[in-house]
Amino acid sequence: MKDGKLGVALVGLGMYSEGQLVPALQKAAHCYLAGIVSGNPHKLEVWKEKYDLKEDACYSYRNFDQIKDNPEIDIVYVALPNSLHAEAVIAAARAGKHVICEKPMAITVHDCDRMIAACKEAGKMLSIGYRLHFEPHNKEAMRLGQQKVFGAVKMVEAAHSLNEVEGWRLDKALSGGGPLMDVGIYCVQAARYVTGSEPIAVTAQEGIKRDHEKFKTVEEAIEWQMEMGDGSIAHCKSSYSVKENNFRVETESGWFELSPAFPYSGVKGKTSEGEMKFPQVTQQALQMDDFALCIKEGRQTSVSGEEGRQDVKILQAIYKAMETGERVEVNGQ
Ligand code: NAD
């Protein structure tokens, strides 16, 4: 803590940390960049200079546990490839730090359980990097759907696809799967936060795989359907070969849609009554500030480890449905 702001140490200094989290920490009101953790000594040196960090605020994975002796670091933010989240979160909790972990929380429900247990045992809070819970258009979609402003939700159609993906995202051992794990998770989130209900069962179909070499261990594309607990249906798709970024909600007496729905900025929304008019925000700054205030005020985060675990459980059910061709009940997992 410094000047009333909580110190955040970033673990994994990749694209998301550098491109989004550091600028957000520079804008945040209740937290700041207090430390870094990386396996790359050169990167540590460059970041130390660039962001004016102290020598003893820069850790490698080998001396990561010494972070426990640094009182300026209150929160560890894990932004590593997906399968590495679990060990880093557990180590951070054992070092006595609160933790934010990027999505997807982990690649198995078992890992999610271990992460939640480690934070509970250490008496530390755990949050998942669901930045859109702090984005005004997405918050409005939550309100419109959950409060049935245009009547009950009947159908959610959501798509999130990227192209030009490379590296660990194409290696199942590190990613846990293809576009579903990476960006399809946003469609699962949208269906859940728009309806305020959970999927009961899912069906899924793998999309056409055109590049068998590139997509050797993960799907290139997937479509899936979710029977939601409120009686609505979600149709979703995700791919690594095109660009899509939207959701549309049909209700009893109207509709609303966000397009684009999930970007860092530039979200736009419309309803059957007109355009949504909300400001653009720095989502990650609001997300991290909210977590800092949760810690200070001793209140629960709305984007908890349990929330992250629920998504991982649904993603696993979707993969099972894709592989078996069967309808899979989410709670039967
Ligand atoms: P990235 O590849 O740019 O960065 C990953 C970092 O992890 C790199 O610094 C890399 O050196 C390090 N690393 C450590 N061990 C590694 C290993 N064995 N293999 C590969 N890299 C290793 O990835 P990114 O886009 O920054 O994604 C990191 C995490 O953040 C992922 O979980 C991703 O899903 C999440 N993410 C979230 C959002 C969001 O909007 N919330 C956006 C992008 C990424």
Boltz pocket constraint, residues with backbone or C-beta under 6 A from the ligand:
constraints:
  - pocket:
      binder: B
      contacts: [[A, 12], [A, 13], [A, 14], [A, 15], [A, 16], [A, 17], [A, 39], [A, 78], [A, 79], [A, 80], [A, 81], [A, 82], [A, 84], [A, 102], [A, 103], [A, 104], [A, 129], [A, 130], [A, 131], [A, 167], [A, 168], [A, 174], [A, 181], [A, 182]]
      max_distance: 6.0
